Amino acid sequence: MKTPLPPCGTGCGAQLELFTPPAAPAAPAAAVEFDWEAYDFVVVGDSGGKDSGALLHTVCEQADKAGALHKVRVLHCDLGRTPKGHLIEWPGALDVARAHAAQYDVPFAVRRSKRWASLWDRIQAHGNWPGHFARFCTSDTKTAVGRDYVDEVGAEMLLGRPPRAGYAMGMRAEESAARAKQPMIEQHRMSGKGTLRVVTTWLPIHQLTTAQVWQIHRDHGIPHHWAYDRNMRRLSCRACPLAKTADLVQSAQINPGIFDEYAEAEADMGKPFKKSVTLKEIIERARS
C-alpha cells in the first residue's frame, strides 16, 4: 500500500498538477465548502496519520480552486520524549507530516507546548492518565499549541486586528458516535471573546470512510506511515489510553521499550492505564 511521492511531491511550481483527478477516481463524499475569503489563513493539523494525508489533500484542493493556496499552513504538534528518551509519538510521524506539506508546497511548522516539555511531563503533573472525560493530552499539548501558533502567524501578518483563522482537523464521523455529532464548521473555543483571535474549526473529511481516505492516498500518491503496514489502524500516541485494547497490544509488540517505561509509571502512580485493562496486562498479551 505504500506509495512514493509523485514528481511534484518535491514542490514543483505546477500546483494544478497536484489536483488533477485520476483517470478512474473513487467516489468520496462531497467535500464541505469553505469560505476562503472570510479567513486570513488556515492551519491544518497534521499528525502524520492517514487522515492527515487525506485532510491536507482536501484542504489544498479546495484552496487551489479558490486561489487561496497561499493561506494554508501545516502544523505538527511535537509531544516530546519520555525520561528514557522514547518518542511519545510514533518514530517517523514527523517526517510523514513534513512530506505531506512538501507534496503540496505549503509552509510547515513544528511546535511544542510552551508549558510542558512533553506529554509525559503533563501526565506526571496530573498524577493520572488521560481518559475520555479528561483529555488534557489534547487540550494542553495540541489545542493550546495550535492557539499559540495562530497567534504567531497572526502577529507575523501585522493585521492590526485579531486574526481570522480557519483550523482544519481530520476527525471523521465514522470514528465514533461523538465525532459523528460534531458540526463540520463552528467557531472554536480558542477564540475566547474574539479580542485576540477568531478561530473556526473545519472538518473537511468528516463524511469520508476509511476506505475513501485510503483511496485518496492511492489516487494522489500521498505517503503514509509504516505503522499502518504493521496492522495499526490509527496513528495516535504509541501508548494511548484512548486507543482500543487490540491496537495497544499490537503497538506493544512493535514498541516494547516505551510500554515497559509506561508500565513502571503506572505502578508508581497506582492508577490503571485504562479502566478496562492495565499496561501489565497489555504487555503480557503482546508477549504471549
FILOFI-932248 format. One record per atom (N, C-alpha, C): residue in one letter; x, y, z. Coordinates in pm, whole numbers, padded with zeros to 5 digits, always signed. Each point is the difference from the previous one (the first is absolute). Layout:
AXYZ;...
end
This chain:
M+00082-00120+00000;M-00082+00120+00000;M+00086+00125+00000;K+00125-00014+00035;K+00086+00116+00011;K+00029+00056-00138;T-00017+00129-00019;T+00018+00062-00130;T+00101+00110+00008;P+00086+00016-00103;P+00099+00106+00002;P-00065+00133-00032;L+00072+00108+00031;L-00050+00131-00037;L+00002+00013-00151;P-00099+00069-00058;P+00002+00025-00144;P+00108+00101-00032;P+00033+00021-00130;P+00104+00096-00038;P-00018+00137+00063;C-00127+00045+00015;C-00025+00133+00058;C+00016+00000+00151;G+00022-00116+00061;G+00008-00009+00144;G+00115+00078+00059;T+00100+00030-00079;T+00113+00076+00051;T-00025+00149-00003;G-00119+00040-00050;G-00034+00143+00004;G+00016+00069-00132;C-00045-00059-00110;C+00013+00065-00129;C-00098+00115-00008;G+00019+00086-00097;G-00082+00119-00011;G-00137-00026-00059;A-00019-00111-00071;A-00128-00026-00065;A-00101-00051+00100;Q-00055+00090+00081;Q-00089-00041+00107;Q-00121-00075-00052;L-00053+00039-00116;L-00122-00061-00048;L+00016-00148-00026;E+00122-00045-00032;E+00022-00142-00025;E-00030-00083+00124;L+00017+00058+00116;L-00023-00073+00124;L-00146-00033+00019;F-00087+00075-00065;F-00141-00016+00025;F-00074-00057-00119;T+00073-00045-00102;T-00065-00062-00115;T-00063-00132+00041;P-00129-00020-00023;P-00064-00125+00043;P+00055-00118-00077;P+00009-00118+00064;P+00051-00118-00068;P-00096-00046-00109;A+00047-00089-00087;A-00081-00046-00112;A-00126-00071+00048;A+00013-00078+00108;A-00115-00073+00052;A-00012+00028+00149;P-00050+00119+00038;P-00003+00039+00141;P-00102-00077+00080;A+00025-00007+00131;A-00100-00056+00091;A-00113+00102+00009;A-00102-00032+00074;A-00113+00092+00013;A-00020+00038+00146;P+00093+00083+00055;P-00013+00039+00140;P-00117+00095+00019;A-00042+00012+00125;A-00107+00095+00030;A+00045+00140-00037;A-00095+00084-00033;A+00033+00136-00042;A+00070+00075+00113;A+00106+00074-00036;A+00074+00077+00099;A-00085+00118+00047;V+00023+00043+00123;V-00074+00112+00056;V+00054+00130-00059;E-00089+00084-00049;E+00042+00127-00056;E+00044+00095+00112;F+00101+00076-00028;F+00060+00087+00101;F+00017+00138-00060;D-00035+00103+00074;D+00008+00138-00049;D+00141+00054+00022;W+00085-00019-00098;W+00140+00040+00013;W+00016+00151+00013;E-00092+00075-00055;E+00009+00146+00008;E-00014+00050+00144;A-00063-00079+00087;A-00029+00044+00137;A+00118-00017+00094;Y+00109-00063-00047;Y+00111-00033+00091;Y+00133+00053-00051;D+00083+00041+00095;D+00134+00048-00035;D+00094-00115-00033;F-00019-00112+00068;F+00081-00119-00025;F-00072-00122+00058;V+00044-00118-00039;V-00059-00125+00048;V+00112-00091+00047;V-00007-00043+00124;V+00097-00093+00057;V-00055-00143-00016;V+00082-00089-00052;V-00037-00140-00014;V+00081-00080+00101;G-00067-00064+00095;G+00069-00084+00097;G+00037-00132-00063;D+00129-00033-00002;D+00048-00123-00065;D+00081-00082+00100;S-00053-00115+00040;S+00068-00089+00094;S+00092-00099-00070;G-00009-00006-00134;G+00072-00101-00075;G-00084-00123-00028;G-00126+00001+00045;G-00089-00114-00020;G-00069+00002-00134;K-00073-00108-00029;K-00068-00013-00129;K-00105+00109-00021;D-00074+00033+00107;D-00102+00103-00013;D+00062+00136-00029;S+00118+00025+00056;S+00068+00126-00026;S+00039+00013-00147;G+00042-00112-00060;G+00036+00004-00142;G-00119+00034-00087;A-00114-00065+00026;A-00121+00029-00076;A-00051+00141+00031;L+00014+00041+00124;L-00042+00134+00041;L+00074+00108-00077;L+00133-00010-00002;L+00078+00105-00066;L-00030+00003-00149;H-00016-00117-00061;H-00035-00002-00142;H-00132+00073-00024;T-00101-00030+00082;T-00132+00061-00017;T+00005+00150+00019;V+00072+00044+00104;V+00013+00144+00027;V+00071+00069-00116;C+00111-00056-00044;C+00078+00064-00106;C-00073-00002-00134;E-00077-00105-00025;E-00079-00006-00122;E-00101+00114-00003;Q-00070+00019+00113;Q-00098+00108+00006;Q+00068+00137-00004;A+00112+00013+00071;A+00071+00127+00002;A+00050+00038-00139;D+00050-00098-00074;D+00050+00025-00135;D-00111+00050-00091;K-00117-00063+00010;K-00114+00041-00083;K-00045+00142+00036;A+00018+00038+00126;A-00041+00134+00046;A+00110+00104-00017;G+00115-00042-00053;G+00113+00093-00012;G+00055+00041+00135;A-00008-00092+00098;A+00039+00034+00137;A+00103-00098+00057;L+00075-00066-00085;L+00097-00096+00050;L+00105+00067+00089;H+00024+00128-00023;H+00098+00074+00079;H-00045+00018+00145;K-00128-00026+00029;K-00051+00016+00136;K+00022-00124+00087;V+00042-00110-00059;V+00010-00127+00073;V+00131-00010+00077;R-00009-00041+00127;R+00116-00030+00084;R-00020-00138+00062;V+00105-00079+00007;V-00009-00133+00062;V+00073+00003+00134;L-00066-00051+00103;L+00059-00002+00135;L+00006-00143+00052;H+00118-00039+00046;H+00018-00129+00067;H+00034+00029+00146;C-00078-00056+00092;C+00024+00020+00144;C+00093-00110+00051;D+00116+00038+00043;D+00100-00094+00053;D-00031-00029+00147;L-00016-00127+00034;L-00037-00038+00136;L+00119-00035+00087;G+00121+00008-00054;G+00120-00018+00080;G+00038-00145+00026;R+00084-00018+00103;R+00055-00132+00034;R-00022-00033+00147;T+00014-00126+00031;T-00005-00046+00139;T+00137+00021+00065;P+00011-00016+00133;P+00131+00014+00065;P+00107-00096-00054;K-00043-00115-00053;K+00096-00095-00055;K+00026+00023-00149;G-00055+00108-00052;G+00030+00039-00138;G-00092-00056-00106;H-00109-00064+00040;H-00093-00053-00100;H-00089+00110-00055;L-00014+00005-00131;L-00095+00091-00061;L-00142-00041+00040;I-00079+00097+00042;I-00138-00031+00036;I-00083-00028-00126;E+00029+00075-00107;E-00061-00031-00129;E+00071-00118-00064;W-00056-00048-00109;W+00066-00105-00077;W+00123+00058-00069;P+00114-00067+00006;P+00117+00047-00076;P-00035+00010-00148;G+00035+00111-00060;G-00029+00020-00141;G-00127+00078-00027;A-00084+00020+00101;A-00126+00075-00021;A+00029+00143-00044;L+00100+00062+00061;L+00039+00135-00038;L+00044+00005-00146;D+00077-00099-00043;D+00049-00003-00137;D-00115-00014-00100;V-00100-00080+00034;V-00114-00017-00089;V-00079+00131-00010;A-00022+00066+00114;A-00071+00128-00001;A+00075+00103-00084;R+00131+00002+00013;R+00082+00092-00081;R-00012-00033-00149;A-00003-00129-00032;A-00014-00042-00140;A-00136+00040-00056;H-00105-00006+00083;H-00131+00044-00045;H+00005+00147-00043;A+00059+00084+00084;A+00008+00143-00031;A+00085+00024-00124;A+00110-00074-00013;A+00088+00017-00115;A-00071-00037-00129;Q-00085-00101+00005;Q-00070-00043-00121;Q-00088+00110-00056;Y-00057+00082+00087;Y-00088+00107-00044;Y+00067+00137+00007;D+00129+00000+00032;D+00081+00121-00002;D-00061+00111+00084;V-00039-00037+00125;V-00056+00097+00094;V+00088+00005+00125;P+00003+00112+00070;P+00087+00015+00118;P-00028-00105+00107;F+00107-00046+00063;F-00010-00104+00104;F+00067+00048+00127;A-00066-00022+00114;A+00056+00043+00129;A-00013-00112+00101;V+00097-00009+00090;V-00003-00093+00112;V+00004+00082+00128;R-00094-00022+00088;R-00004+00075+00125;R-00029-00096+00116;R+00043+00039+00119;R-00023-00078+00121;R-00058+00091+00108;S-00065-00058+00097;S-00058+00077+00109;S+00105+00092+00065;K-00041+00123+00027;K+00091+00093+00067;K+00006-00027+00150;R-00097-00072+00050;R-00005-00027+00145;R+00059-00136+00037;W-00025-00099-00087;W+00042-00136+00031;W+00106-00047-00099;A+00110-00052+00053;A+00108-00047-00087;A-00044-00119-00085;S-00095-00075+00051;S-00052-00116-00073;S-00135-00039+00058;L-00072-00084-00072;L-00125-00053+00052;L+00026-00082+00127;W+00114-00065+00007;W+00037-00076+00119;W-00001+00090+00124;D+00061+00118-00012;D+00003+00093+00113;D-00140+00043+00041;R-00087+00018-00099;R-00138+00039+00031;R-00073-00113+00074;I+00022-00123-00041;I-00063-00114+00067;I+00049-00012+00143;Q+00131+00016+00019;Q+00057-00009+00134;Q-00055+00109+00091;A-00014+00121-00052;A-00054+00111+00080;A-00146-00025+00037;H-00074-00063-00090;H-00141-00030+00026;H-00016-00114+00099;G+00097-00091-00001;G-00006-00114+00092;G-00092-00111-00045;N-00043+00007-00125;N-00087-00104-00054;N+00009+00004-00152;W-00056-00103-00064;W+00005-00010-00145;W-00116+00077-00063;P+00017+00045-00123;P-00114+00061-00069;P-00112-00102-00019;G-00122+00048-00017;G-00114-00088-00022;G-00104+00073-00083;H-00110-00068-00029;H-00103+00059-00084;H-00059+00126+00062;F+00000+00008+00133;F-00056+00117+00067;F+00108+00091+00059;A+00124-00029-00032;A+00113+00083+00045;A+00107-00001-00108;R-00034+00061-00112;R+00090-00003-00116;R+00097+00118+00004;F+00071+00011+00113;F+00097+00110+00012;F+00117-00019-00097;C+00020-00123-00047;C+00104-00024-00099;C-00027+00084-00124;T-00126+00004-00044;T-00036+00078-00118;T-00006+00149+00032;S-00066+00035+00109;S-00019+00143+00030;S+00132+00071+00029;D+00092-00067+00070;D+00123+00068+00044;D+00117-00012-00097;T+00006-00108-00076;T+00117-00019-00087;T-00033+00009-00149;K-00129+00024-00030;K-00037+00020-00141;K-00084+00126-00018;T-00114+00009+00069;T-00086+00117-00016;T+00071+00129+00043;A+00066-00003+00115;A+00072+00119+00048;A+00115+00035-00094;V+00064-00101-00053;V+00111+00023-00094;V-00054+00062-00129;G-00114-00050-00046;G-00062+00057-00119;G-00041+00144+00020;R-00054+00030+00118;R-00039+00138+00032;R+00121+00093-00005;D+00111-00044+00060;D+00122+00081-00002;D+00052+00020-00142;Y-00014-00103-00082;Y+00047+00012-00139;Y-00087+00097-00079;V-00129-00002+00024;V-00090+00098-00063;V+00043+00141+00037;D+00031+00022+00127;D+00047+00131+00044;D+00131+00039-00068;E+00088-00100-00014;E+00130+00024-00063;E-00016+00044-00146;V-00081-00075-00074;V-00020+00034-00141;V-00072+00133-00013;G-00100+00022+00085;G-00073+00126-00003;G+00090+00120+00026;A+00092-00014+00095;A+00094+00109+00031;A+00092+00028-00118;E+00043-00105-00069;E+00089+00016-00116;E-00069+00075-00114;M-00132-00012-00007;M-00073+00063-00110;M-00027+00148+00022;L+00023+00049+00123;L-00016+00143+00031;L-00137+00051-00047;L-00105-00067+00043;L-00134+00032-00045;L-00059+00124+00066;G+00046+00030+00122;G-00057+00112+00073;G-00135-00031+00060;R-00036-00126+00005;R-00126-00047+00058;R+00017-00148+00033;P-00094-00059+00074;P+00009-00143+00028;P-00004-00081-00129;P+00087-00097-00016;P-00002-00081-00122;P-00124-00086-00007;R-00046-00024-00123;R-00111-00092-00025;R+00060-00126-00063;A+00002-00107+00078;A+00067-00122-00044;A-00096-00117-00011;G+00019-00080-00103;G-00066-00129-00008;G+00094-00104+00058;Y-00054-00102+00064;Y+00084-00105+00058;Y-00058-00133-00047;A+00068-00063-00097;A-00050-00123-00061;A+00054-00122+00074;M-00090-00091+00035;M+00038-00122+00071;M-00060-00122-00070;G+00062-00115+00021;G-00037-00120-00074;G-00096-00093+00070;M-00082+00048+00090;M-00097-00087+00068;M-00110-00043-00095;R-00043-00126+00013;R-00100-00057-00091;R-00117-00061+00078;A-00118+00009-00057;A-00121-00050+00065;A+00007-00150+00025;E+00068-00073-00088;E+00008-00145+00011;E+00074-00046+00125;E+00081+00088+00058;E+00087-00040+00111;E-00075-00025+00130;S-00104+00078+00027;S-00075-00018+00124;S-00132+00073-00007;A-00091-00036+00089;A-00131+00067+00004;A+00016+00147+00037;A+00095+00029+00088;A+00022+00139+00042;A+00051+00084-00117;R+00093-00056-00076;R+00053+00076-00114;R-00103+00014-00112;A-00088-00096-00011;A-00104+00009-00102;A-00091+00120+00024;K-00013+00041+00127;K-00089+00111+00034;K+00068+00136-00013;Q+00129+00002-00022;Q+00071+00128-00006;Q-00035+00078-00126;P-00028+00129+00013;P-00025+00083-00119;P+00127+00013-00083;M-00017+00007-00131;M+00118+00004-00087;M+00065+00138-00004;I-00075+00103+00036;I+00055+00135+00011;I-00061+00067+00122;E+00082+00047+00092;E-00050+00072+00117;E+00112+00085+00060;Q-00038+00103+00073;Q+00101+00081+00067;Q+00063-00079+00113;H+00132+00002+00008;H+00072-00079+00099;H+00012+00077+00131;R+00004-00075+00109;R+00007+00064+00131;R+00130+00077+00021;M+00105-00030-00080;M+00125+00076+00016;M-00018+00145-00043;S-00114+00033-00062;S-00028+00140-00037;S-00020+00086+00124;G-00049-00061+00110;G-00031+00080+00118;G-00107+00102-00034;K+00023+00124+00034;K-00093+00108-00033;K+00034+00064-00134;G+00099-00057-00069;G+00035+00053-00131;G+00085+00125+00004;T+00050+00037+00118;T+00081+00121+00009;T+00145-00025-00042;L+00043-00127+00004;L+00136-00035-00043;L+00001-00074-00132;R-00102-00083-00023;R-00006-00083-00121;R-00143-00048-00020;V-00033-00029-00123;V-00127-00065-00032;V+00034-00125-00078;V-00031-00116+00057;V+00040-00127-00060;V-00123-00084-00029;T-00008-00048-00122;T-00112-00085-00043;T+00051-00139-00030;T-00055-00099+00069;T+00035-00139-00025;T-00067-00049-00127;W+00076-00073-00080;W-00051-00052-00128;W+00039-00147-00010;L-00097-00086-00026;L+00024-00144-00013;L-00027-00041-00145;P+00095+00020-00090;P-00025-00022-00143;P-00025-00145-00040;I+00052-00098+00077;I-00018-00140-00040;I-00093-00073+00097;H-00084+00075+00068;H-00088-00057+00103;H-00085-00115-00052;Q-00046+00008-00126;Q-00091-00101-00054;Q+00071-00113-00075;L+00131+00003-00007;L+00072-00105-00072;L+00011-00128+00082;T-00004-00113-00068;T+00024-00128+00065;T+00150-00029-00002;T+00041-00100+00077;T+00142-00039-00001;T+00041-00044-00140;A-00085-00073-00069;A+00031-00045-00136;A+00021+00120-00093;Q-00080+00103+00014;Q+00015+00118-00083;Q+00128+00077+00032;V+00036+00002+00128;V+00126+00064+00040;V+00118-00068-00068;W+00002-00134+00005;W+00109-00073-00065;W-00003+00015-00152;Q-00119+00014-00057;Q-00010+00019-00145;Q+00064+00133-00041;I-00021+00104+00081;I+00063+00129-00027;I+00152-00015+00003;H+00051-00076+00095;H+00144-00024+00007;H+00049-00067-00128;R-00070-00105-00045;R+00045-00073-00119;R-00011+00086-00126;D-00110+00073-00011;D-00023+00079-00120;D+00101+00113-00017;H+00050+00052+00112;H+00083+00120-00007;H+00143-00023+00051;G+00037-00126+00022;G+00137-00029+00039;G+00040+00063+00131;I-00092+00005+00096;I+00029+00062+00130;I+00073-00100+00089;P+00113+00037+00058;P+00074-00093+00086;P-00074-00031+00129;H+00021-00120+00051;H-00062-00037+00127;H+00106-00062+00091;H-00033-00005+00128;H+00094-00050+00100;H+00009-00153-00006;W+00119-00051+00029;W+00024-00144-00006;W-00080-00079+00103;A-00048+00064+00106;A-00077-00073+00102;A-00126-00062-00058;Y-00057+00065-00102;Y-00119-00058-00063;Y+00032-00133-00069;D+00123-00013-00046;D+00042-00126-00062;D+00023-00109+00105;R+00000+00039+00127;R+00013-00095+00111;R-00135-00022+00069;N-00106+00028-00072;N-00138-00026+00044;N-00052+00095+00107;M+00064+00115+00017;M-00058+00102+00087;M-00113+00071-00074;R-00112+00020+00070;R-00114+00065-00065;R+00004+00152+00013;R+00065+00049+00107;R+00010+00144+00020;R+00142+00035+00043;L+00037+00128-00020;L+00135+00044+00034;L-00009+00104+00111;S-00054-00039+00114;S-00002+00088+00117;S+00135-00014+00069;C+00010+00039+00126;C+00123-00027+00075;C+00026-00151+00000;R+00125-00038+00014;R+00030-00144-00004;R-00068-00075+00114;A-00012+00065+00115;A-00072-00060+00113;A-00108+00099+00041;C-00117-00014-00061;C-00109+00095+00022;C-00111-00065+00081;P-00035+00055+00117;P-00108-00057+00081;P-00135+00000-00069;L-00016+00082-00105;L-00127+00008-00070;L-00010-00099-00115;A+00111-00070-00027;A+00000-00097-00110;A-00071-00128+00040;K-00043-00076-00100;K-00062-00129+00027;K+00107-00098+00048;T-00040-00093+00085;T+00096-00092+00060;T+00075-00081-00106;A-00068-00043-00104;A+00066-00078-00106;A+00112+00081-00065;D-00023+00131-00021;D+00103+00085-00059;D+00116+00020+00097;L-00031+00008+00129;L+00106+00016+00099;L+00088-00126+00008;V-00061-00116-00010;V+00077-00125+00000;V+00091-00003-00122;Q-00053+00038-00115;Q+00081+00003-00122;Q+00115+00099+00014;S-00029+00117+00055;S+00103+00102+00019;S+00107-00047+00099;A-00042-00069+00105;A+00096-00051+00099;A+00095-00102-00062;Q-00047-00073-00098;Q+00088-00094-00069;Q+00105+00073-00082;I-00037+00113-00056;I+00090+00077-00084;I+00089+00093+00083;N-00053+00049+00112;N+00068+00102+00082;N+00017-00046+00144;P+00073-00109+00025;P+00008-00053+00137;P+00064+00095+00100;G+00096+00081-00044;G+00073+00087+00092;G-00088+00102+00068;I-00080+00074-00077;I-00083+00105+00059;I-00111-00062+00085;F-00049-00119-00038;F-00104-00064+00081;F+00056-00045+00135;D+00123-00049+00002;D+00062-00036+00127;D+00016+00122+00090;E+00041+00113-00060;E+00018+00122+00078;E-00135+00052+00052;Y-00102-00007-00081;Y-00133+00042+00043;Y-00054-00092+00110;A+00031-00128-00010;A-00046-00096+00102;A+00063+00032+00135;E+00126+00042+00000;E+00065+00041+00124;E-00070+00123+00059;A-00038+00094-00087;A-00071+00120+00047;A-00138-00036+00054;E-00065-00095-00065;E-00131-00044+00046;E+00010-00057+00141;A+00102-00079+00024;A+00020-00058+00134;A+00029+00110+00103;D+00081+00098-00039;D+00035+00108+00092;D-00122+00087+00034;M-00083+00027-00101;M-00117+00086+00022;M-00112-00075+00072;G-00002-00132-00015;G-00108-00078+00059;G-00133+00021-00069;K+00005+00045-00126;K-00122+00024-00078;K+00007-00084-00128;P-00105-00075-00032;P+00003-00082-00121;P+00004+00085-00126;F+00071-00047-00099;F+00013+00069-00129;F-00136+00021-00064;K-00083-00104+00001;K-00139+00007-00043;K-00086-00066+00109;K-00123+00042+00013;K-00086-00061+00102;K-00022-00148-00029;S+00005-00037-00127;S-00030-00137-00038;S+00123-00091-00004;V+00120+00057-00002;V+00119-00083-00013;V+00123+00079+00045;T+00095-00070+00062;T+00124+00064+00044;T+00108-00018-00106;L+00104+00079+00012;L+00113-00015-00092;L+00068-00135+00017;K+00005-00047+00123;K+00058-00131+00025;K-00073-00108-00079;E-00134+00008+00000;E-00080-00098-00074;E+00020+00015-00151;I+00011+00125-00046;I+00023+00023-00142;I+00133-00061-00044;I+00104+00024+00081;I+00133-00054-00032;I+00000-00153+00002;E-00070-00059+00096;E-00009-00145+00007;E-00068-00057-00125;R-00105+00066-00046;R-00068-00045-00123;R+00092+00014-00120;A+00075+00109-00001;A+00089+00024-00115;A+00111-00104-00009;R+00041-00050+00113;R+00112-00093+00003;R-00043-00147+00004;S-00131-00024+00010;S-00048-00138+00006;S-00007-00062-00139;
end
